[in-house]
Amino acid sequence: MALCFVAISQAQDITATQLLEKTITFHDPNGNWKNFDGSFKVRMKSPNSSDRLSTITLNAPKEQFNLLVEKDGDSYTYHFDKGNCTTTLNGSSEISNEDREKFRLTCERGQMMKNYYTYLYGLPMKLKDPGTLLNQKVQKKIFKGKEYLVLKVTYDENVGSDVWYFYFDPETYAMEVYQFYHDESKNDGEYILLEGLEEINGIKMPKSRAWYLNKDNKYLGTDILTKS
């Protein structure tokens, strides 16, 4: 395997449930995620591509989500208000079929992006969502010379099919790496390195997330978080 995560032992002194509670206490000490009402920006930097700036606005109690994407002089939005979905392109809801296809302005795509942002920026709190299957064995692994406590997570069939691993600092319980596989036997999927913290509405979110392929460590891009 090009990517070497070396398992050195099973952690005997902490349960998976305890580890999850400790990392949630680090990242969301006041339990703010479930009532999140605010916004933040994510700048995506990718090789051979211009930057993409996304503004995410989430009101969890009202079940509202808005994503504004700005790239190459164009801007478009996906807006969800409970079960209702609307889209706009450069401020207009009148969108041609050609532009809708070009910018992938469908509610299905919007739902996927909503799930993407609320999942990744809601971690590790989202690991308590229904359908999340937490492996009860806490592992200790070394990655890039540092030892981590690691949780393995799978999901009910109706939620997802990927296998995820989450890596936590053994002293602070901060989440510093995560990794997923579609088929672990093929070493596919990606790993994500987290650096720095940005506090948004009392929640410590990763400031930077750099994405790499598991199979050959190919760099894919970096998300940089800032407050709106």
Secondary structure, 3 states (H helix, E strand, C coil): CCCCCEEEEECCCCCHHHHHHHHHHHHCCCCCHHHCEEEEEEEEECCCCCCEEEEEEEECCCCEEEEEEEECCEEEEEEEECCEEEEEECCECCCCHHHHHHCCCCHHHHHHHHHHHHHHCCCCHHHHCCCEEECCCCEEEEECCEEEEEEEEEECCCCCCCEEEEEECCCCCCEEEEEEECCHHHCCCEEEEEEEEEEECCEEEEEEEEEEECCCCCEEEEEEEEEC
